[in-house]
């Protein structure tokens, strides 16, 4: 979401939100030697990767970039691992940039698409968190996201839109205007909507980094568990 510049203001705003609203092919798992019990759960079934490659562009801010996490622990990494464990030959290109607003994303989307090896099968689009932190008017955020979705529609690329929500302390008018952006645009452009990317994670100290803004590895896993099935479905639909 937000980079080091303006970080303090962003942290205070997100803390207020909490107070108010609170790849390599995986190796198949070995066969268990004892029957599974509640104390010894069965290992997950890992399917062999097969089929043509599905190329995904993850285009967002620090929630995609993996701010504060080690290499290989970002949300796109976690989703890719889950898709491949289901046998889907998925390759996710992480184009998350910490600190990006929707305006910055709008400026670089075409470049990111043009520099892929081919047209992606799916774009995971998640911007707007930094707009809230900077209290950018919702009309500007809507216009920027609209422009990006227009470009993706023109290029005939499927989209999953991961939404953001405004904290209540910004006032009812701002919250109402901002929170309508993602469902409105998803409906208009036929994008699959994940309404709030931090749903079930924000406010839980065990799932967040010390800054209270970014999920830790466990929090990322929680988000990936929810997003991966949606992405698997869209990728399979596109292959028909």
C-alpha positions in Angstrom: 0.0 0.0 0.0 2.0 3.0 1.2 5.7 3.5 0.8 8.0 5.3 3.3 7.0 8.7 2.1 3.8 9.6 3.9 4.0 6.4 5.9 3.3 8.0 9.3 0.0 9.5 8.2 -1.0 6.3 6.6 -0.3 4.3 9.7 -2.4 6.6 11.9 -5.3 6.3 9.5 -5.2 2.6 9.2 -4.9 2.3 13.0 -8.0 4.4 13.3 -9.7 2.0 10.8 -8.8 -1.0 13.0 -10.1 0.7 16.1 -13.4 1.5 14.5 -14.0 -1.6 12.5 -12.7 -3.9 15.0 7.7 -21.5 -10.3 9.0 -25.0 -9.7 6.7 -27.9 -9.9 5.7 -29.0 -6.4 6.8 -32.4 -5.2 3.9 -34.8 -4.5 3.3 -35.4 -0.8 4.4 -38.8 0.5 1.7 -41.3 1.4 0.9 -41.2 5.2 2.1 -44.2 7.1 -0.7 -44.0 9.7 -4.4 -43.3 9.4 -5.3 -39.6 9.8 -6.9 -38.5 13.0 -7.9 -35.0 14.2 -4.5 -34.8 15.9 -2.6 -35.9 12.7 -4.5 -34.4 9.8 -4.0 -35.9 6.3 -1.5 -34.1 4.2 -3.0 -32.0 1.3 -3.3 -33.8 -2.0 -1.0 -32.2 -4.5 -1.8 -32.8 -8.1 0.8 -33.0 -10.8 1.0 -29.8 -12.9 -0.3 -30.2 -16.4 -1.7 -28.4 -19.3 -0.7 -25.1 -21.0 0.7 -22.3 -19.0 -1.8 -19.8 -17.6 -0.1 -16.4 -17.4 -1.4 -14.0 -14.7 -0.4 -10.4 -14.1 -0.7 -9.3 -10.4 -1.0 -5.5 -10.7 -1.3 -3.6 -7.5 0.5 -1.9 -4.5 2.5 -3.2 -1.5 -0.2 -5.8 -0.7 0.8 -7.5 -3.9 4.5 -6.5 -3.8 5.1 -8.3 -0.5 6.1 -5.3 1.7 8.0 -6.5 4.8 8.1 -10.1 3.7 11.0 -12.3 2.5 11.4 -13.1 -1.2 8.9 -15.7 -2.3 6.4 -14.8 0.4 4.2 -12.3 -1.4 0.5 -12.8 -2.1 1.1 -13.6 -5.8 3.7 -16.2 -4.7 1.3 -17.8 -2.3 -1.5 -17.9 -4.8 0.7 -19.4 -7.5 1.8 -22.2 -5.1 -1.9 -23.0 -4.4 -2.9 -23.0 -8.1 0.0 -25.3 -9.0 -0.8 -27.6 -6.1 -4.2 -28.0 -7.8 -2.5 -29.1 -11.0 -2.9 -25.8 -12.8 0.2 -24.7 -14.7 0.0 -21.1 -13.4 2.7 -18.5 -13.7 2.0 -15.2 -11.9 4.1 -12.1 -12.7 4.2 -9.8 -9.7 3.8 -6.2 -10.8 3.0 -4.9 -7.3 4.7 -1.6 -6.4 4.7 -0.3 -2.9 3.2 3.2 -2.6 1.3 3.1 -5.8 -1.9 5.1 -6.0 -4.5 4.3 -8.6 -3.1 7.2 -10.7 0.4 5.7 -10.7 -1.0 2.3 -11.6 -3.0 3.9 -14.5 0.3 5.4 -15.9 2.2 2.1 -15.8 -0.4 -0.5 -16.7 0.1 -0.4 -20.5 3.9 -0.7 -20.0 3.5 -3.7 -17.7 1.2 -5.5 -20.2 3.4 -4.7 -23.2 6.5 -6.1 -21.5 5.0 -9.5 -20.7 6.0 -12.4 -23.0 2.4 -12.6 -24.2 -1.1 -11.4 -23.4 -2.0 -12.6 -19.9 -4.9 -14.9 -19.4 -5.9 -13.0 -16.3 -5.1 -9.8 -14.4 -5.4 -9.5 -10.7 -6.0 -5.8 -10.1 -5.7 -4.2 -6.7 -5.2 -0.5 -6.2 -6.8 2.2 -4.2 -5.5 1.6 -0.7 -3.0 4.5 -1.0 -5.7 6.7 -2.4 -7.6 6.3 0.9 -4.5 6.9 3.0 -3.9 10.1 1.1 -7.6 11.0 1.1 -7.7 11.4 -2.6 -11.3 12.2 -3.8 -13.1 9.0 -4.6 -14.1 10.4 -8.0 -10.4 10.4 -9.0 -9.9 6.8 -7.8 -13.0 5.7 -9.8 -11.7 7.5 -12.9 -8.3 5.8 -12.7 -9.7 2.3 -12.1 -12.2 2.9 -14.9 -9.4 3.7 -17.3 -7.5 0.6 -16.3 -10.5 -1.6 -16.7 -11.2 0.0 -20.1 -7.8 -0.9 -21.3 -8.0 -4.4 -20.0 -11.4 -4.8 -21.7 -10.1 -3.4 -25.0 -7.3 -6.0 -24.8 -9.8 -8.7 -24.0 -8.2 -9.7 -20.7 -10.2 -11.2 -17.8 -9.9 -9.4 -14.5 -10.3 -10.2 -10.8 -10.6 -6.9 -8.9 -9.5 -6.9 -5.2 -11.3 -4.1 -3.5 -10.4 -1.7 -0.6 -12.7 0.0 1.9 -12.5 3.4 3.4 -12.3 3.7 7.2 -15.4 5.2 8.9 -13.5 8.1 10.4 -13.3 9.7 6.9 -16.9 10.5 7.1 -20.1 8.9 5.7 -20.0 10.8 2.4 -16.4 9.7 1.6 -17.0 6.2 2.7 -20.1 5.8 0.7 -18.5 7.2 -2.5 -15.3 5.2 -2.1 -16.9 1.8 -1.1 -19.2 1.9 -4.2 -16.3 2.1 -6.6 -15.3 -1.6 -6.7 -18.8 -3.3 -6.9 -19.9 -0.7 -9.5 -16.9 -1.2 -11.7 -16.8 -5.0 -11.3 -20.4 -5.2 -12.4 -20.0 -2.8 -15.3 -16.9 -4.5 -16.7 -17.7 -8.1 -15.9 -14.8 -8.5 -13.5 -14.8 -11.0 -10.6 -14.9 -9.0 -7.4 -13.1 -9.9 -4.1 -14.7 -7.0 -2.1 -12.0 -6.3 0.5 -8.5 -7.7 0.1 -7.9 -7.5 3.9 -11.1 -9.2 4.9 -10.6 -11.5 7.8 -7.0 -10.3 8.3 -7.0 -6.7 9.3 -7.5 -6.2 13.0 -6.0 -9.6 13.9 -2.6 -9.0 15.4 -1.6 -12.6 14.7 -2.1 -12.1 10.9 -0.6 -8.6 10.6 2.9 -7.2 10.6 3.9 -4.8 13.5 2.8 -1.8 11.4 -0.8 -2.9 11.6 -1.2 -2.2 7.8 0.4 -5.1 6.0 -0.4 -8.8 6.5 2.4 -11.2 7.7 3.1 -14.5 6.1 0.2 -16.2 7.9 -2.1 -13.3 6.9 -1.0 -13.6 3.3 -1.8 -17.3 3.4 -5.3 -16.5 4.7 -5.9 -14.2 1.8 -4.4 -16.6 -0.8 -6.7 -19.4 0.5 -9.7 -17.3 -0.5 -8.4 -15.8 -3.7 -6.8 -18.9 -5.3 -10.2 -20.7 -5.9 -11.6 -17.6 -7.6 -8.6 -17.4 -9.8 -8.6 -21.1 -10.6 -12.2 -20.8 -11.7 -11.6 -17.8 -14.0 -8.5 -19.4 -15.5 -10.5 -22.6 -16.3 -13.3 -20.6 -17.7 -10.9 -18.8 -20.0 -9.4 -22.1 -21.3 -12.8 -23.3 -22.6 
